[in-house]
Amino acid sequence: MNNCKILVVDDEFSSRYLIQDLLTSVGMGDGIRMAASGKEALAILQDCVRDNSFPELILLDIVMPQFTGFDFLKEYATLRHPGLLNTRIVLLSYYGSRSFREQAAQYAVDAYFQKPLTKEKLEEILVD
């Protein structure tokens, strides 16, 4: 069975590595799944749903080639699986633009942070 506690979606290897390192350093290193694209993340989610193992947290990069974080969110919204209701989604981007924040507000996301993800930002996510 897949252990799918945290799903990290980012097209940049270095960002995925840094996030995984941060999660491991705070004791959250078990059950991390990595996806280099939104489409890969959707495939992982389908595996998780099939295995009845739902992520507690999705850390999602917004700016990715071909299939953006917002494209992922559109598809994610169609999944409508009850097991995903408690999944928290955090958007990450190097850009803090108003238009990104306004677009993010259209989706059921729990937070929007500028990269890099830090221990303090992660704690803010976990406290909510």
C-alpha positions in Angstrom: 0.0 0.0 0.0 1.2 3.5 -0.8 2.0 5.7 2.1 0.9 9.1 0.8 0.9 11.5 3.8 2.4 14.5 2.0 2.5 15.2 -1.7 5.1 17.7 -3.0 4.4 19.0 -6.5 7.2 21.0 -8.1 8.9 20.9 -11.4 12.3 22.0 -10.0 14.3 19.2 -8.5 16.1 21.6 -6.1 12.8 22.8 -4.7 11.5 19.3 -4.2 14.8 18.4 -2.5 14.8 21.4 -0.2 11.1 20.8 0.8 11.8 17.1 1.5 14.9 18.1 3.6 12.8 20.6 5.6 10.0 18.1 6.2 12.5 15.4 7.3 14.2 17.9 9.6 10.9 18.6 11.5 10.0 14.9 11.8 7.6 14.7 8.8 9.8 12.7 6.5 7.7 9.6 6.3 5.1 9.2 3.6 6.4 12.0 1.3 5.6 11.5 -2.4 7.2 13.7 -5.0 5.8 14.8 -8.4 7.6 16.8 -11.0 4.4 18.0 -12.7 0.8 18.5 -12.0 -0.1 15.5 -14.3 2.3 13.2 -12.3 0.7 14.5 -9.1 -2.8 13.6 -10.4 -1.6 10.1 -11.2 -0.1 9.7 -7.7 -3.4 10.9 -6.2 -5.3 8.3 -8.2 -3.0 5.7 -6.8 -3.6 7.1 -3.3 -7.4 7.0 -3.8 -7.2 3.5 -5.1 -5.1 2.4 -2.1 -7.4 4.3 0.3 -4.4 6.3 1.5 -5.1 10.0 1.3 -2.6 12.8 1.6 -2.9 15.1 4.6 -1.0 17.9 2.9 -0.3 18.9 -0.7 2.5 21.4 -1.3 1.9 22.7 -4.8 4.1 24.9 -6.9 2.0 27.3 -9.1 4.4 28.0 -11.9 5.1 24.8 -13.8 5.5 24.3 -17.5 2.6 22.9 -19.5 0.4 22.0 -16.6 0.4 24.7 -13.9 -0.6 24.4 -10.2 -3.9 26.1 -11.2 -4.5 23.4 -13.9 -3.9 20.8 -11.2 -6.4 22.5 -8.9 -9.0 22.4 -11.6 -8.6 18.7 -12.1 -8.3 18.0 -8.4 -11.7 19.7 -7.9 -13.3 17.1 -10.2 -12.0 14.1 -8.0 -14.7 14.7 -5.4 -13.5 11.8 -3.3 -14.6 12.0 0.4 -11.2 10.8 1.5 -9.7 14.0 0.1 -11.9 16.4 2.1 -9.4 16.7 4.9 -6.4 17.2 2.6 -4.8 20.6 3.1 -3.4 22.3 0.0 -0.7 24.9 0.2 0.4 26.9 -2.9 4.0 27.8 -3.3 5.5 30.3 -5.7 8.5 32.6 -6.1 5.9 35.3 -7.1 3.7 37.0 -4.6 1.6 38.8 -7.2 -1.9 39.9 -6.5 -3.2 38.1 -9.6 -1.9 34.8 -8.3 -3.4 35.4 -4.9 -6.7 36.3 -6.5 -6.7 33.2 -8.6 -5.7 31.1 -5.6 -8.7 32.4 -3.7 -11.0 30.7 -6.3 -9.9 27.3 -5.0 -10.1 25.5 -1.7 -6.5 26.2 -0.7 -5.4 26.5 2.9 -2.4 28.9 2.3 -0.3 30.7 -0.2 3.4 31.2 0.5 6.2 32.6 -1.4 9.2 30.3 -1.8 11.2 29.1 -0.2 9.2 27.2 2.3 10.7 27.7 5.7 10.3 26.0 9.1 8.3 29.1 10.2 5.9 28.9 7.3 5.5 25.2 7.7 4.7 25.7 11.4 2.0 28.2 10.4 0.5 25.6 8.1 0.5 23.0 10.8 -1.0 25.2 13.5 -4.1 26.2 11.5 
